[in-house]
Amino acid sequence: MTEQEETFPEIRQSLRALCAGFPGSYWRELDAERAYPEAFVKALTEAGYLAALIPEDYGGSGLPLSAAAAILEEIHKAGCNGAACHAQMYTMGTLLKHGSAEQKQRWLPGIAEGTLRLQAFGVTEPTSGTDTLSLATTARRDGGRYIVNGQKVWTSRAEHSDLMLLLARTTPKEQVKKKGEGLSVFLVDLREAAGRGITIKPIRAMMNHAATEVFFDNLEVPAENLIGEEGRGFRYILDGMNAERILIASECIGDARWFIAKAGAYASERQVFGRPIGQNQGVQFPIARAYAQSEAAALMVAQAASLFDAGQRCGKEANMAKLLASEAAWAAAEACLQTHGGFGFAEEYDVERKYRETRLYQVAPVSTNLILAYLAEHVLGMPRSY
Ligand SMILES: Cc1cc2nc3c(=O)[nH]c(=O)nc-3n(C[C@H](O)[C@H](O)[C@H](O)COP(=O)(O)OP(=O)(O)OC[C@H]3O[C@@H](n4cnc5c(N)ncnc54)[C@H](O)[C@@H]3O)c2cc1C
């Protein structure tokens, strides 16, 4: 047991009990149907975990980010998947940090008690991709409202959320003084928007992630739903990205630990040539290597989370945590699948499902190359490539 596993032991213990009610068979059935884990999300909401980061004044638990990291890590370590609901933890931070007192009072208590879901985060677009500053969705001010037109892609959970945090362009790119200006953040009420300028289409993906495409056709968003100042949205979104990276990295650590435990157990049990396969170093070593990688990554995640909680700069650490943890999870996934031989491909072992799920984290929410570019250019001072 590592030092990090001992943080928030009560939270971890009660999550283990909660997750035990959602075994592999539950996730397999949903995966086959690409269905949303309603019962799991309800259980997490009722137990208050999704409100962990919301301050007590608004009905949440007011816990630090490292507690949220422990929650997501335990979920993944138990073979469950937090992707159905993790967005609430980091998107809420934009509202908390940049929203007005009135906006916070309007939305946070409902989010904390679970009557309002803030699970959709609309940034990525089909044409601009990683180049967020080139996004083409516009929000044009018209009296007391904004008129939104454009398209988002890969917007996870939009069909299962009441609110969407939306990034859209309010000033044309050619008219801004600094390239990071001109984008704004809105909280779109998807319940009011339904049938009035928004169309949501599911994307069938490699894993069960409730991914969608969202089309905006003259959608009216009340001006009071603008978060913070018009034109400063990109900065607000960047602010939230460290939290997002740390939390996703925690899920990767959970995945890595699940794969390593599963691989180790199978390697010790499975007899071939009259002895356990785990007696062969060719089987042992990839598992041991993935273990070392994941423990090192876990230290970086803990370091990033503790800097974040202390209000210190943590861009470097948050990015490295996400990079190292996603790669450690993938190394563990590879070792686990290989250890299981043919059975690794059988759905009933859950290995192939987790393998597909954990692959995502080298691409989303930010791809490995972009993290490397950040480290090379912003931390190591090399010339900028874009
Ligand atoms: C299942 C799933 C769920 C998602 N959920 C959400 C969500 O809820 N909200 C949301 O807004 N987005 C979401 N995304 C989108 C995700 O954040 C993007 O897919 C990701 O950021 C990469 O963008 P892209 O797909 O447009 O790739 P592209 O930008 O087209 O990049 C393609 C490849 O080229 C590489 N590349 C691009 N530019 C450079 C460069 N300058 N240097 C080196 N390499 C480069 C990238 O690293 C990547 O490997 C999700 C994606 C998936 C698959």
PDBQT file of the ligand as one rigid body, heavy atoms in Angstrom, charges set to zero:
ROOT
HETATM    1  C1  LIG A 401     -14.465   9.800 -26.171  1.00  0.00    +0.000 C 
HETATM    2  C2  LIG A 401     -14.098  11.242 -26.239  1.00  0.00    +0.000 A 
HETATM    3  C3  LIG A 401     -14.693  12.130 -25.351  1.00  0.00    +0.000 A 
HETATM    4  C4  LIG A 401     -14.412  13.500 -25.441  1.00  0.00    +0.000 A 
HETATM    5  N1  LIG A 401     -15.090  14.382 -24.629  1.00  0.00    +0.000 NA
HETATM    6  C5  LIG A 401     -14.968  15.717 -24.869  1.00  0.00    +0.000 A 
HETATM    7  C6  LIG A 401     -15.805  16.653 -24.186  1.00  0.00    +0.000 A 
HETATM    8  O1  LIG A 401     -16.629  16.296 -23.338  1.00  0.00    +0.000 OA
HETATM    9  N2  LIG A 401     -15.693  17.971 -24.514  1.00  0.00    +0.000 N 
HETATM   10  C7  LIG A 401     -14.816  18.414 -25.457  1.00  0.00    +0.000 A 
HETATM   11  O2  LIG A 401     -14.773  19.618 -25.683  1.00  0.00    +0.000 OA
HETATM   12  N3  LIG A 401     -13.990  17.560 -26.108  1.00  0.00    +0.000 NA
HETATM   13  C8  LIG A 401     -14.062  16.223 -25.846  1.00  0.00    +0.000 A 
HETATM   14  N4  LIG A 401     -13.266  15.331 -26.524  1.00  0.00    +0.000 N 
HETATM   15  C9  LIG A 401     -12.355  15.840 -27.552  1.00  0.00    +0.000 C 
HETATM   16  C10 LIG A 401     -10.887  15.692 -27.184  1.00  0.00    +0.000 C 
HETATM   17  O3  LIG A 401     -10.542  16.628 -26.216  1.00  0.00    +0.000 OA
HETATM   18  C11 LIG A 401     -10.110  15.840 -28.503  1.00  0.00    +0.000 C 
HETATM   19  O4  LIG A 401     -10.386  14.692 -29.277  1.00  0.00    +0.000 OA
HETATM   20  C12 LIG A 401      -8.652  15.979 -28.270  1.00  0.00    +0.000 C 
HETATM   21  O5  LIG A 401      -8.377  17.189 -27.611  1.00  0.00    +0.000 OA
HETATM   22  C13 LIG A 401      -7.869  15.965 -29.605  1.00  0.00    +0.000 C 
HETATM   23  O6  LIG A 401      -8.481  16.813 -30.529  1.00  0.00    +0.000 OA
HETATM   24  P1  LIG A 401      -8.866  16.269 -31.997  1.00  0.00    +0.000 P 
HETATM   25  O7  LIG A 401      -9.603  15.001 -31.818  1.00  0.00    +0.000 OA
HETATM   26  O8  LIG A 401      -9.547  17.345 -32.751  1.00  0.00    +0.000 OA
HETATM   27  O9  LIG A 401      -7.481  15.941 -32.648  1.00  0.00    +0.000 OA
HETATM   28  P2  LIG A 401      -6.607  16.873 -33.610  1.00  0.00    +0.000 P 
HETATM   29  O10 LIG A 401      -6.462  18.235 -33.030  1.00  0.00    +0.000 OA
HETATM   30  O11 LIG A 401      -7.140  16.745 -34.982  1.00  0.00    +0.000 OA
HETATM   31  O12 LIG A 401      -5.210  16.138 -33.513  1.00  0.00    +0.000 OA
HETATM   32  C14 LIG A 401      -5.000  14.862 -34.111  1.00  0.00    +0.000 C 
HETATM   33  C15 LIG A 401      -3.625  14.368 -33.716  1.00  0.00    +0.000 C 
HETATM   34  O13 LIG A 401      -2.631  15.296 -34.154  1.00  0.00    +0.000 OA
HETATM   35  C16 LIG A 401      -1.830  15.701 -33.064  1.00  0.00    +0.000 C 
HETATM   36  N5  LIG A 401      -1.496  17.130 -33.215  1.00  0.00    +0.000 N 
HETATM   37  C17 LIG A 401      -2.316  18.157 -33.552  1.00  0.00    +0.000 A 
HETATM   38  N6  LIG A 401      -1.635  19.323 -33.564  1.00  0.00    +0.000 NA
HETATM   39  C18 LIG A 401      -0.367  19.034 -33.203  1.00  0.00    +0.000 A 
HETATM   40  C19 LIG A 401       0.811  19.813 -33.011  1.00  0.00    +0.000 A 
HETATM   41  N7  LIG A 401       0.804  21.137 -33.183  1.00  0.00    +0.000 N 
HETATM   42  N8  LIG A 401       1.947  19.175 -32.632  1.00  0.00    +0.000 NA
HETATM   43  C20 LIG A 401       1.966  17.837 -32.470  1.00  0.00    +0.000 A 
HETATM   44  N9  LIG A 401       0.878  17.049 -32.628  1.00  0.00    +0.000 NA
HETATM   45  C21 LIG A 401      -0.268  17.639 -32.984  1.00  0.00    +0.000 A 
HETATM   46  C22 LIG A 401      -2.647  15.487 -31.817  1.00  0.00    +0.000 C 
HETATM   47  O14 LIG A 401      -1.821  15.251 -30.716  1.00  0.00    +0.000 OA
HETATM   48  C23 LIG A 401      -3.490  14.252 -32.193  1.00  0.00    +0.000 C 
HETATM   49  O15 LIG A 401      -2.786  13.090 -31.849  1.00  0.00    +0.000 OA
HETATM   50  C24 LIG A 401     -13.476  13.957 -26.399  1.00  0.00    +0.000 A 
HETATM   51  C25 LIG A 401     -12.856  13.041 -27.254  1.00  0.00    +0.000 A 
HETATM   52  C26 LIG A 401     -13.157  11.696 -27.192  1.00  0.00    +0.000 A 
HETATM   53  C27 LIG A 401     -12.511  10.771 -28.169  1.00  0.00    +0.000 C 
ENDROOT
TORSDOF 0
